[in-house]
Amino acid sequence: MTADRARVTTFVAVSPLDAFEVFTEETDLWWGKSPRYRGLQNPGGVLRFEPPGPGGRLLESFEEQVFEIGRVLVWEPGARLVFQWRASNFAPGETTEVDVRFEPTFGGTRVVLEHRGWDAIRMDHPVRHGLDGPATVATIGRWWGDLVTRFRLHAARPRPT
């Protein structure tokens, strides 16, 4: 890890295309529902990519409220997903970037998620919780580690045929 990026890796016992589809089409099912993981701080909200594809958005919505987490920059089913990511307390123009790669490997898919761009977020920003660069990135890495574990467990569930 550098002070700019956090990287987490997991293995899922499904094809890269299936892993991509679980990540993008079932986001709300595997993404944590506690305030720790939701920008609107409401576990009843829904998290989704809409519309799917390049230029789409990752949104969280609850009743009348909609929070845009970020725009999709790269959408390559079964291979790669890149989207902007912003916390609910980011100012307009403040964004980081999440790059998710789906790599075929024996028995399934290696999923590598890298969240980068933290150097562009000022050191006194509330999202850092008073932490320096390396500590912020370590915290973000643990946050994503929890989420990709939830993703891995969800992807392992039997799928309807």
BATOR-176690 format. One record per residue (C-alpha): residue number from 1; residue in three letters; y, z, x. Coordinates in steps of 0.02 Angstrom, whole numbers. Layout:
N
ATOM seq type     py     pz     px
ATOM NUM  ALA      Y      Z      X
...
This chain:
161
ATOM seq type     py     pz     px
ATOM   1  MET      0      0      0
ATOM   2  THR    177    -33     54
ATOM   3  ALA    333     43    -24
ATOM   4  ASP    353   -116   -126
ATOM   5  ARG    183   -140   -206
ATOM   6  ALA     33    -50   -276
ATOM   7  ARG   -138   -133   -282
ATOM   8  VAL   -292    -81   -380
ATOM   9  THR   -460   -166   -392
ATOM  10  THR   -606   -150   -511
ATOM  11  PHE   -767   -241   -553
ATOM  12  VAL   -817   -296   -728
ATOM  13  ALA   -989   -362   -770
ATOM  14  VAL   -923   -511   -868
ATOM  15  SER   -867   -685   -820
ATOM  16  PRO   -689   -713   -756
ATOM  17  LEU   -644   -801   -919
ATOM  18  ASP   -712   -657  -1023
ATOM  19  ALA   -621   -531   -913
ATOM  20  PHE   -458   -629   -934
ATOM  21  GLU   -482   -635  -1122
ATOM  22  VAL   -517   -449  -1134
ATOM  23  PHE   -363   -414  -1028
ATOM  24  THR   -247   -526  -1130
ATOM  25  GLU   -321   -528  -1306
ATOM  26  GLU   -381   -348  -1320
ATOM  27  THR   -238   -266  -1225
ATOM  28  ASP   -199   -140  -1361
ATOM  29  LEU   -381    -85  -1367
ATOM  30  TRP   -398    -37  -1184
ATOM  31  TRP   -218      8  -1137
ATOM  32  GLY   -187    196  -1148
ATOM  33  LYS   -109    253  -1311
ATOM  34  SER    -25    411  -1250
ATOM  35  PRO    163    422  -1213
ATOM  36  ARG    117    408  -1028
ATOM  37  TYR     70    226  -1055
ATOM  38  ARG    184    172  -1197
ATOM  39  GLY    366    123  -1176
ATOM  40  LEU    409    168  -1355
ATOM  41  GLN    326    337  -1329
ATOM  42  ASN    228    311  -1489
ATOM  43  PRO     38    303  -1485
ATOM  44  GLY     39    208  -1651
ATOM  45  GLY    124     56  -1574
ATOM  46  VAL     36   -108  -1536
ATOM  47  LEU     34   -190  -1365
ATOM  48  ARG      4   -378  -1358
ATOM  49  PHE     41   -541  -1268
ATOM  50  GLU    137   -652  -1389
ATOM  51  PRO    122   -796  -1392
ATOM  52  PRO    -21   -812  -1268
ATOM  53  GLY     22   -926  -1122
ATOM  54  PRO    162   -961   -999
ATOM  55  GLY    330   -905  -1065
ATOM  56  GLY    247   -782  -1184
ATOM  57  ARG    294   -600  -1183
ATOM  58  LEU    205   -434  -1164
ATOM  59  LEU    270   -335  -1313
ATOM  60  GLU    249   -162  -1382
ATOM  61  SER    293   -143  -1565
ATOM  62  PHE    297     -4  -1692
ATOM  63  GLU    362    -35  -1866
ATOM  64  GLU    538   -105  -1840
ATOM  65  GLN    547    -71  -1653
ATOM  66  VAL    495   -202  -1526
ATOM  67  PHE    505   -174  -1339
ATOM  68  GLU    483   -322  -1222
ATOM  69  ILE    392   -261  -1068
ATOM  70  GLY    405   -431   -985
ATOM  71  ARG    383   -619   -986
ATOM  72  VAL    226   -710   -935
ATOM  73  LEU    256   -810   -776
ATOM  74  VAL     79   -875   -740
ATOM  75  TRP    -61   -896   -868
ATOM  76  GLU   -221   -968   -792
ATOM  77  PRO   -367   -914   -904
ATOM  78  GLY   -511   -849   -800
ATOM  79  ALA   -409   -850   -639
ATOM  80  ARG   -237   -770   -640
ATOM  81  LEU   -104   -686   -746
ATOM  82  VAL     70   -643   -685
ATOM  83  PHE    199   -556   -793
ATOM  84  GLN    362   -464   -772
ATOM  85  TRP    354   -279   -803
ATOM  86  ARG    496   -165   -849
ATOM  87  ALA    499     16   -899
ATOM  88  SER    591     63  -1059
ATOM  89  ASN    730    141   -954
ATOM  90  PHE    761    -16   -849
ATOM  91  ALA    932    -96   -866
ATOM  92  PRO    945   -281   -911
ATOM  93  GLY    890   -383   -760
ATOM  94  GLU    786   -243   -683
ATOM  95  THR    606   -301   -673
ATOM  96  THR    452   -286   -567
ATOM  97  GLU    302   -403   -569
ATOM  98  VAL    118   -380   -606
ATOM  99  ASP     -6   -506   -533
ATOM 100  VAL   -185   -497   -596
ATOM 101  ARG   -321   -603   -515
ATOM 102  PHE   -493   -629   -589
ATOM 103  GLU   -613   -673   -447
ATOM 104  PRO   -792   -725   -480
ATOM 105  THR   -919   -620   -388
ATOM 106  PHE  -1104   -586   -399
ATOM 107  GLY  -1140   -512   -571
ATOM 108  GLY   -965   -524   -640
ATOM 109  THR   -782   -522   -592
ATOM 110  ARG   -677   -432   -465
ATOM 111  VAL   -509   -394   -545
ATOM 112  VAL   -365   -366   -424
ATOM 113  LEU   -201   -303   -497
ATOM 114  GLU    -45   -295   -390
ATOM 115  HIS    117   -221   -456
ATOM 116  ARG    259   -272   -341
ATOM 117  GLY    448   -275   -332
ATOM 118  TRP    482    -90   -316
ATOM 119  ASP    602   -116   -171
ATOM 120  ALA    723   -195   -296
ATOM 121  ILE    728    -37   -401
ATOM 122  ARG    860     84   -338
ATOM 123  MET    799    245   -259
ATOM 124  ASP    887    356   -386
ATOM 125  HIS    816    263   -537
ATOM 126  PRO    737    380   -666
ATOM 127  VAL    574    280   -662
ATOM 128  ARG    547    348   -486
ATOM 129  HIS    551    531   -546
ATOM 130  GLY    643    580   -387
ATOM 131  LEU    508    507   -274
ATOM 132  ASP    536    400   -120
ATOM 133  GLY    468    222   -105
ATOM 134  PRO    290    261    -45
ATOM 135  ALA    271    406   -167
ATOM 136  THR    332    298   -312
ATOM 137  VAL    208    162   -268
ATOM 138  ALA     67    289   -251
ATOM 139  THR    108    357   -424
ATOM 140  ILE    112    181   -498
ATOM 141  GLY    -54    144   -412
ATOM 142  ARG   -135    296   -494
ATOM 143  TRP    -59    245   -662
ATOM 144  TRP   -133     70   -648
ATOM 145  GLY   -296    145   -582
ATOM 146  ASP   -313    241   -744
ATOM 147  LEU   -274     85   -846
ATOM 148  VAL   -395    -31   -754
ATOM 149  THR   -531     99   -774
ATOM 150  ARG   -500     95   -962
ATOM 151  PHE   -502    -96   -952
ATOM 152  ARG   -668    -94   -856
ATOM 153  LEU   -750     23   -981
ATOM 154  HIS   -687    -80  -1128
ATOM 155  ALA   -745   -244  -1049
ATOM 156  ALA   -919   -169  -1025
ATOM 157  ARG   -940   -143  -1213
ATOM 158  PRO  -1060   -263  -1299
ATOM 159  ARG   -971   -416  -1370
ATOM 160  PRO  -1011   -498  -1535
ATOM 161  THR  -1105   -661  -1512
